[in-house]
Amino acid sequence: MLKRLPRSARKEATKVEEPRIGVFVCHCGINIGAYVNVPEAVEYAKQLPNVVHAEHNLFTCSEEGISAIKKGIKEYNLNRVIVASCTPRTHEPLFRAACEDAGLNKYLFEFVNIRDQCSWVHMREPEKATEKAKDLIRMGVAKARLLEPLEEIEIKVAPSALIIGGGIVGMKAALNLANQGFDVHVVEKEPELGGTLRSIHKLFPLNQEAMKLIKPLVEQVKNHPKIKSYLSSQVKQVTGFIGNFDVALDGKGKENKFNVGTIIVATGADALKPTGQYGYGKMTNVLTQLELEERMKKGESLGQNVVMVNCVGARVPERTYCSRICCMTAIKNASLIKESNPKAKVWILHRDLMTYGVDFESYYRKAMELGIRFIRYSLERPPEVIGDKKVERIKVYHELRRGEIELPCDMLVLTTPLIPAEDNQDISKMLKVSLDEFGFFLEAHLKLRPVEFAMDGIYICGSARWPTDVTEGVSQAYAAASKAAGPLRMGYVKPEAINALVNEDECSGCGICELLCPFQAIELQPRDGKRVSHVNEAVCKGCGTCGAACPSGAITMHHFTDEQILAQVGALFG
């Protein structure tokens, strides 16, 4: 449900008001002040048309700087505000909020980036940096004169969530939301909850049995009154937007439909099966680490000589990334073999060892004390398998000894990377979210918006976004649940008002905008006997792709109108 917010009684500038612009220039310590003459830039800003106040602050984002903005709005009756500082990605919401607190529509704020676009790229040219800062401020003022107050829409949020994936990460996220009082739908494609962890023997570094961790969680999820699990099911269709996602499931010969406010993707990842490498699939004593886990759970004999080869299928041209947890999996399983059979000989052949963190480094050192031998090999000289129907020996070039050695082998274990789940492509298209170059789900921003997608209301955690261990995955589950709970708790959300605007009289109904929109926020609808483009304001991100592509010039962008952009260009070259 969409509802346009009523105009508040706050002071808002309109087209008929004479612009009264305040300019606040930030020193930002040495980031800006060391290369840009900030006082000179401020004095220049005071001379620009409609600027009634200009000042500089040491750190405009500080409490003192925010107070200065609020004070300036009230004292000088400002109806436009410009901040010239570092980056809008982190600071624009802060400055907008300051304007709102002072009674000014937050869309009457303009950000001028004189760090990323100026001081940082002209560190050896302070005079030119200062002149460029003046240019950028002048352009900002030109645009600010044409800014208009914008109204946001209010979207009612359904108090329920969808979790795609019923592994440990998905279950933790589901329990977190359910314990807050929200209805949760967990969809798992396998017949049982638990995911890959069901196949794991023990977890490092505490050697805890995986099933002792999984079983209580499964029972909690099954018995929780706020959680409904759908097993042997897959998400067939998702339509709508944040607050109002309509979900259709396909599973067990019947279709389920329901409405949710937010979605969490916790589909995990798959372990690569290296068919054709090192005799895998042909020789009887070659298996992967995951298959080794299952044998160890059953207590099967593994022989006296076990050789493990790391980075099988990883850090190669067709798959250049490091899976991060593979080395630790190999060390864990090698340690378990030695602990159960101290007479066994275990070798780990590796290219490099990834044992990040204090706990994992200690675990690696303990493995060496147990008698596990580590031999480094190169990609140019990989280990060779000797044998016919089964592996009998492994030949490897020893980097330290500068020569080849042969190792006896009763069992060859291949350490393979985690790879994107096979249904990632389908889910990506369904939810309108992005994948990275390898096929894992892509966060909106690694630092600024972790566990979030660019599409509002959809979140990501666990190995679906990148290979993670259990501890890291659970932490992400809590983070994603916290993010997803925000809109559910509020009961409504207000998306950005900066979005596309269609002039229906000019629209030819060609459909180019609908085709190109990366968020699928535009569709052709019948109007007065013709088809015209309609923008879903709840989904539109204001990226401008449609406006740039429209052959009729029928689409413009709120806050980035043709007039505003041309005013900036004119201010630069006029």
Secondary structure, DSSP 8 states (H G I E B T S, - for coil): -EEE----SS----TTS---EEEEEE-TTHHHHTTS-HHHHHHHHHTSTTEEEEEEES-TTSHHHHHHHHHHHHHTT-SEEEEEES-HHHHHHHHHHHHHHTT--GGGEEEEESTTTTGGG-TT-HHHHHHHHHHHHHHHHHHHTT------EEEE--SEEEEE--BHHHHHHHHHHHTTT-EEEEE-SSSSTBGGGGG--EETTTTEEHHHHHHHHHHHHHH-TTEEEETTEEEEEEEEETTEEEEEEEETTEEEEEEESEEEE---EEE---TTSTTTTTSTTEEEHHHHHHHHHHT----SEEEEE--TTSSBTTB-S--SSHHHHHHHHHHHHHHH-TT-EEEEEESS----SHHHHHHHHHHHHTT-EEEE-BTTB--EEEESSSEEEEEEEETTTTEEEEEE-SEEEE---EEE-TTHHHHHHHHT--B-TTSSB--SBTTTBTTB-SSTTEEE-GGGTS---HHHHHHHHHHHHHHHHHHHHHSEE---S--EEE-TTT-----HHHHH-TT--EEEEEETTEEEEEE-TTT-----HHHHH-TT--EEETTB-HHHHHHHHHHHH-
